[in-house]
Amino acid sequence: MKQLLIIGASGHGKVVADIAHLNGYDRILFFDDNAELRECGTDPIIGASADIEKYEGDVIVAIGNAEIRERIQRSLNHRHFPVLIHPSAVVADTACIGDGTVVMAGAVVNPFAAIGEGCIINTCSSVDHDCEIGNYVHVSVGSHIAGTVIVGDRTWIGIGASVSNNLNICSDCMIGAGALVIRNIEKSGTYFGVPAKLIKAY
C-alpha cells in the first residue's frame, strides 16, 4: 500500500490530499496539533505532528507558514518527501523541482525553471523559463512569475501578483495580492501596489 502522511489538516491539506490520491497514494493519514480535529476531508487525523515517527510512509508538510513548514520538514530530513504534481499541471521536462514541493491544478512550470524544496506552486499560477525559486516559497493562486526571475527562500508571492522578467526578489518577502513587481527587491519586507512598494521592512 502506498501511504502518505500529511502534517497540517487544513484547507491546504485537503488540496494536497486530493493531489496525492491522483498520484496513486492508496492511503492518506493526517497529523495536526489541534486535538479537536478528527478528519480532513475524507481522510482521518490520527495524531499530533510528533506522532508521525510511529508511522511508515512518505511525508508532506501542508502548512502555509513558510518558517513552520521549513522547520518541520528539516526536522524530518530522514524521511522521504515526494514531489506532488496535479495531473492538469504543465511541468517542462527540463524543470527541476525539490523534495516536498506541491504543484497544483492548472499550474505551469516552464523549461529550465528550478524550484526548491517545500514550495507551493498554487492553482493556476505560473513560473516561466529559467526562473530560480528558493526553498519554501509560496507562489499563490493565479500569480505569475515571468522568465529569468530569482526568488529567495520563504518568500510569498500573493494571489494574483505578477513579477516582471529578469528580476531578483530577496528572501523573506511578502508580495501582496495583485501587486506588480517591476524592480529588484533587495530588502526583506511586505510589498503592495502597482508597482509594488515597500510597506513594512522586517
N, C-alpha and C positions, 0 to 999 in steps of 0.2 A: 504494500500500500504506500502510495506517495503522499507524504504528510507535510503540511506547512504549519508552523507555529507563528502567530501574528501577535506582536506586542502592541496594544492600543486598540481598544474596542470602541471606535468612534465611527462617524460617517466615512472618514477616510479609510478606516479599516474595512468597512463594508465594500468599498470600491476595490481595495486590494484583494479581498477575498474573492470577489467576482472574477477578477483577472486571473487569480490563482486557479480557480475552478476551470476557466477556459484554457489554462496552460497545463491541464492534466493532473492537478492535485486532487486526490480522492477524498482527503480529509483535511479540514481546516480547524485548528484549535486556537482560541483567543486567550490572551493573558492581559489583565488590566488590574491596576491597583485600587480601583473603585469596587469594593466588596459587594456593593448593592447590585451590580450588574450581573446578569445571568446568561445573556446571549447577545450576539451582534449579528443582526440579520437572521439568517437561518443556522448560524454556526455557534457552538457553545463557548462560553467563557469558563475556563476550568481552573483558574488560579490567578495569583498576582504575578507581576513580571519576574520576581525572584524564583518562582516555581518552574520556570521554563527549563532549568537544568535537569529536571526529573523526566523530561520527555525527549524522544528522538524526533528528528525531522529538520527540514530547512527552516530558516528564520527570516522574517521581515519585521522591521520596526515601523509601524504605521502611526507615527506621531508627527504632527505638523511642525512642532517646535524644533528647529534645527539643532540647537545645542543639546536638547534632551535626546533627540534621535542619534546624534553623533556619540554622546556619552554611552548610551545603551549599546549601540552597535559595536563600538570599540571594546566595550567590556566583554562582549561575546565573540571576539575575533577568532576563537577556536571553532565556532560554528560555521555552517555553510549558509551564505546569504545569496540567494538566486537573483537573477535579473528577471523581472516580470514585465512582459510586453503584451499589451492587449492586441488581439488578432487584427483589429482595424487600424492600428497604428502603422505608420510607414517609417521604417528604420533602414537606412542605407547599409549595404554590406560592409562598407568601409568605416562606418561609425564604430566607436569604441565606448562601451557602457560599463560602468563599475558595479561592483557587488552591492546588492541590496537596493538598487535603483528600480523604480517602477515607472513604466511608460504607459500612459493611459489612453483611452479610446480616442481615436482621431488625431493623435499627436503625430508630428513629423520630425524626424531627426535626419538631417541631410548628410551627404558624403563628407567623410573625414572629420566629422564632429567628434569630440571627445568629452564624455560626460563622466563625472566622478562617482564615487560610491555614495550610497544612501540618498540619492537625489529623487525628487518627484518631478516628473515631466507630465504635467497635468492635462486634462481633457482639452483636445483641440488646440494645444499650444504648438509652437514650432521652434526648433533650434536649427539654424541654417548651416551651410557648409563651413568647415574649418573652425568652428567655434570650440573654445575650451571652457567647459563648465566645471567648476570646482566641486569639492565634496559637500554633500548635504545641502545643496542648492534646491530651491523650490521654484520651478517655472510654472506659474499659476495658470488656471483655466483661461484659454483664449489669449494668452500673451505670446509675443513673437520676438525672437532674437535674430537679427539679421546676420549675415556672414562675417566670419573672422572677428568674433567678439570673444573677449576673455571675461569670465565672471568668477569672482573669488568665492572661497568657501563660505557656506552658511548664508549666502545672500538669497533674498526672497524677491522674485520678480512678480509684482502683484497682478491681479486679474485684469486682463485687457491691456496691460502695459506693452510698450514697444521699445526696442533697443535698436538704434541705427547701427549700420555696419562699421567694422574696423575700430571698435571702441573697447576700452577696458573698464570694468567695474570692480572695485576692490572687495575684499571680504567683508562680511558682516554688515551688509546694507539691506535696507527695506525700500524697494521701489514701489510706490503706491499704485493703487488701481488706476488704470487709464493713463498713467504717466508716459511721457515720451522722452527717452534718453538720447540726446544728440551730442553729448560731450563726454569725455572720460570722467569717471567718478573715482576720486583718489582718497576720499575721506569717508570712513565708516559712518553711517547715519541713515536717517529716514529722508527720502526724496519724494516729492509730489509735484505734479503740474505738467504743463505743456509750454515750454520744455521743462524737464524735471529740475527742481531746485532743492537745495538742502533745507530741510525744515528743522531737523534736530540732529546734532552730532552726538556720537557715542564716545 
